[in-house]
Amino acid sequence: MIEIDLGVIHHFSSGLYAKQMMLPADHFAVSHAHTYDHLSILAKGRVTVEIQGVETEYTAPTCINILAGKHHKITAHEDSAWFCIHATDETDISKIDEVLIGG
């Protein structure tokens, strides 16, 4: 697997965290799960979201509810802007993935 720079930008506001990523066409964000539901916003582009083996294609703009404990992977079909929105008080970016990503 080749890792690429997703241009991650971190946004924080009163108990909310948004992780902004730029997914280039034909690249993906690795499958992972969280211990709680969260929203994801596709602000630009077209992607396929695979949740527990079920694929759904989305075109921006759209908001997607990702349920707790569901492994999900995002594959970009064209250059895409993606935001993951989480309820958390953690603001240390060196700890944020450890706090948010479950098994």
GILINTA-V792711 format. One record per residue. N is the residue number from 1. RES is the residue in one letter. SS is DSSP state (alpha for helix, beta for strand, coil for the rest). Layout:
# GILINTA-V792711
n = {N | N}
res = {RES | RES}
ss = {SS | SS}
This chain:
# GILINTA-V792711
n = {1 | 2 | 3 | 4 | 5 | 6 | 7 | 8 | 9 | 10 | 11 | 12 | 13 | 14 | 15 | 16 | 17 | 18 | 19 | 20 | 21 | 22 | 23 | 24 | 25 | 26 | 27 | 28 | 29 | 30 | 31 | 32 | 33 | 34 | 35 | 36 | 37 | 38 | 39 | 40 | 41 | 42 | 43 | 44 | 45 | 46 | 47 | 48 | 49 | 50 | 51 | 52 | 53 | 54 | 55 | 56 | 57 | 58 | 59 | 60 | 61 | 62 | 63 | 64 | 65 | 66 | 67 | 68 | 69 | 70 | 71 | 72 | 73 | 74 | 75 | 76 | 77 | 78 | 79 | 80 | 81 | 82 | 83 | 84 | 85 | 86 | 87 | 88 | 89 | 90 | 91 | 92 | 93 | 94 | 95 | 96 | 97 | 98 | 99 | 100 | 101 | 102 | 103}
res = {M | I | E | I | D | L | G | V | I | H | H | F | S | S | G | L | Y | A | K | Q | M | M | L | P | A | D | H | F | A | V | S | H | A | H | T | Y | D | H | L | S | I | L | A | K | G | R | V | T | V | E | I | Q | G | V | E | T | E | Y | T | A | P | T | C | I | N | I | L | A | G | K | H | H | K | I | T | A | H | E | D | S | A | W | F | C | I | H | A | T | D | E | T | D | I | S | K | I | D | E | V | L | I | G | G}
ss = {coil | coil | coil | coil | coil | coil | coil | coil | beta | beta | beta | beta | beta | coil | coil | beta | beta | beta | beta | beta | beta | beta | beta | coil | coil | coil | coil | beta | beta | beta | beta | beta | beta | coil | coil | coil | coil | beta | beta | beta | beta | beta | beta | beta | coil | beta | beta | beta | beta | beta | beta | coil | coil | beta | beta | beta | beta | beta | beta | coil | coil | beta | beta | beta | beta | beta | coil | coil | coil | coil | coil | beta | beta | beta | beta | beta | coil | coil | coil | beta | beta | beta | beta | beta | beta | beta | beta | coil | coil | coil | coil | coil | coil | coil | coil | alpha | alpha | alpha | alpha | alpha | coil | beta | coil}
